[in-house]
Amino acid sequence: MIQLTGFADEISPELEEQIEVLQSLKMKNVEFRGVWGKNVLKLTDKELEEVKKEFDQNGIFVSSIGSPIGKINITDDFEPHLKDFDRALEIAKFFHSPYIRIFSFFIPEKKDPAKYRDEVLYRMKTLTNIAEGTEIVLLHENEKDIYGDTTERCLDILEYVDSQNLRCAFDPANFVQCGVRPFTEAYSKLLPFIEYLHIKDARFEDGKVVPVGEGDGEVREILSVLKNKGYNGFMSLEPHLKAAETFQGFSGPDLFKVATEALKKILDDINWLWN
């Protein structure tokens, strides 16, 4: 049985509506990225306490902190970013979340990523070394325009860092938007590192994000093989069906439900139970 989770800030900026929709979909987990129009790292301690109280009262578990760590330019100063990372660790501990989602830094437009490889690997190793002092696992997401946006560069990071505290959050739509066939070209190479899934699909022809099963993300193939391999981790809905911005996406309650039902249909078709 796998665990469904998702970015509830795609539903609404309001906590009450986020929880209401999650409960209507029988989802007991959330990937916490933001609320009230604020990123999770910008919330005050008092606001975090309010969120945790509501989550606890409604039986909602935080599967991952959807942080923006690593979503700065590789040429930006790294030291201030480490303070944000410390805050992300504090928040993950506060919510008893096992994971923090991170990225591998934006590469300057039209520049060769290889030029920045050493700095990227140094930063990723530094973040992971800090996490190794905790029980928290960092999840590298293959986001467009960062160093780790292709199969080979994702693998480069994960093999170089070589730590159980840095794993892969596999996002099919992001691979499609980088011209990579997620199942055919990425899945088998990254399989040893896959510990979390982002459920999002997209089309090669225009990069548009669509409900799973309607694009070129080969999501059905990926899920079928993972089921047979006994995967029992999280599948996180990140639909981006209405808007996709640098630090957040939005679908609204109705389209979030559409995205969830599209995933559940595939799970039902392959006889995979979810919770």
N, C-alpha and C positions, 0 to 999 in steps of 0.2 A: 504494500500500500504506500502510495506517495502522498506528500503533503502539499496542498495548494496554498499559495501565498500570493501577495501582490502589492503593488505600489498604490496604496489607498488615496494618496494625494491626486491620483489620476481621476478619482471619483468626484472629489470636491475638496476645497480648502478647509471646509468645516469638519471638525472631528466627529460631531454627532452624525452627520450624513455619511461619513466614511464608515463608521461602525454599523450604521443601519443597513447600508448596502452590503457590506461584508457578511452580516448576519443573514440577510435575505438570500445570499448565495451559499450559505452554510460554510463560509470560509472562516477558519479559526486562527489564521496567521496573517501577518502583515509585514511587508518590507518597508520599514519606516524611513521615508525620505523627507517628509515635511507636513506641516499643518498650519492653518491660519495664514497662508501665504508666505511662510517662513521656512527656510531650509532647516533640517533637523539640527545642524551644527550651530544655528543662530538662535535656537530656543533657549530661554533662560532656565535656570534650575527649577523655578516655580512652575513654568510652563511644562517642563518635562514631568514634574510630579503630577500635574493635572492630567497629562496624557496617560501616564502609567496607571493612575487611579482608574481612569475610564477603561483602559485595556484590561486591567485586572478584573474589574467588576463585570466585564462582558466576556471574559474567558478568551481574550485575544493574545496570542504569543507573538513576539517580535522575532521573526526568522532572521532578519538581517538589518543592519543600519545602512540605508541607501545613501552613503556619503558621497560628496563630490571630491574626495581626496584623489589627487592625480589629475584633476581636470583644471590644470593651469598649464601655461606654456613651459616647455622644458627650459627655456631661457629665463624664466622668472626665478626670483630668489626662492630657494628651497626652505630656508630656516623658518620663516613665518608660517609656512605650510605645515611644518612639524608641530606647531602649536595647535593648528586645526586637527591634526591627526591625534594628538593627545586628547583633545576634546571628544573626538569620535570614539576613542577607546573608553573614555569615562562614560559616555552615553551607552555604549554597548554593554558595559558592565552593569550599569544602572537598570537596563531592561533585561538583563540576563540573555542577551542575544549572542549566539555562537559565531556570527559572521559580521564583517564590515565589507561592503562593496567599495572597490577602488578602481582607479584607472592608471594608465602608464604615460601620461603627459602628452599634451598637444605638440606636434611637430610643426615648425614654421612652414607655411604654404609653399609648395613647389621646391622644398628642400629635401635632400636625400636623408631618410631616417637613419641610415648607417652613420652619418656624421654625429648623431646624438646618442648612439647606442651606449657608449660607456657611461654617460651621465644618467641615462634612463636606468640602466642596470644598477648603478650605484644607489640611486634613489629608491628603487624597488627593494633592493637588498636592505637598505637602511630601515625602511618601513617594516619589513618583515622581521628584521632582527628585534625591533621594539615589540612587535606582536608576539614574538616567541617567549617573551617574559609573561605572557598571559595565556589563557585558554582560547583566545579569540583567533579565528581563521580569517585571513584577508581573501576576498574574492576578486580576482582581476576580470573585469568585463571588457570584451573586445569591442570597444567603441570606435566609430569612424574618426579618422584624423589623429588618433593618438598613435604612439609607437606600436603598441600591440593591437593593431587593427587587422592584421592578416594572420593566417595560420602560422606561418614561419616565425613571425616576430612574437606572437603569443608564446610559442614553444620556446623561443630563445629566452624570454624572460623566465618562464617557469623552470626550465632546465638549469639556467644559470643560478637562480636563487636557491633552488633545490631544497625546499622546506615544506613540511606539512602545514605550516601556517600561511602558505600562499597557494591557493588553488584557483581553479577556473570557473567563472560564471559564464556559461556558454549562451550566447545570444545569436540565434539564427538570423534575425532581421538585420542586425549590424553587419554580419558577414556578407549578406546579400548586397547591402549598400556599399560594400567595398569590393564587389565583384567576385566574391568567394562563394562557392556552392557549399553550404554548411555541412551536409551529410557526406557528400561525395568527396570533398576536398579537405575538410577540417576535422570532422568528428573523430575518425580513427586515430589521427595523430595526437589529438588533445585528450583522448579518452582517459589516459592514466591520471589526468589532472582535473577532470570534470567532477565538481562536487555540488553544483548548483545550476539550475536552468532558468534563463529568462525566456518567457513565452511571448514571442513577438515574431511576426512574419512580414515579409516585404516582397516587392516585385523587382526583378532585374530591369525591366523596361523603363521604369521611372523612379525607382527607389521608394515608392509610396508604401507606407505601412498599412497592412490589412489584417483582418482577423486570421488566426492560424488556420492553415489549410487552403487559404485563398491566394497565397503567394508562392514564391520560389524558395522558401526557407527549408523545405524538405523536413518539416516538423514531424509529420506522421512517421517517416522513416526513422528519424532520430528516436522518437518515443518508443516505437516498436522494438528497436534494438535494445534500448535501455531497459525496457520492461523485461526482456529475455535475459538480460544480464543481472537482474535483481536490484536495479537502482531503487532506493527508498528515501531519497532526499527531497528537497523542495523544488517546486515548479512555481516560478514567480511571474505573475501576469503584469506585463509592462506594455499595455496596448498601444499607446501613442496614436489613437485613432482620430483625434481631433487636432492635436498640436504636438509638436516636438521641438523643444528648445534645448539650449546647451546644458542647463542644469535641471530640467524637469520636462515632463510630458503631461498631456491632459487628454482625457477621453470623455469625462462626464459620466454620470451614473448609468444612463441608458446604454452608451457604447461600451462601458466597462462590463456591463452585463452581457452584451453581445459577444465581447471577447472571451468572457468566461464560459459561456455556453458553447462557443466554437471549440474551445479546448476540451470541455467535458464530452462533447460529441466524439472527438477523436479518442479520448480515453475509454469511452463506452465501446467504440468500434473495436478497440484492441483488447477489450476486457481487462482494463487496468483500474483497480479500485483506488479511490482517492479519499483523503480526509482533510 
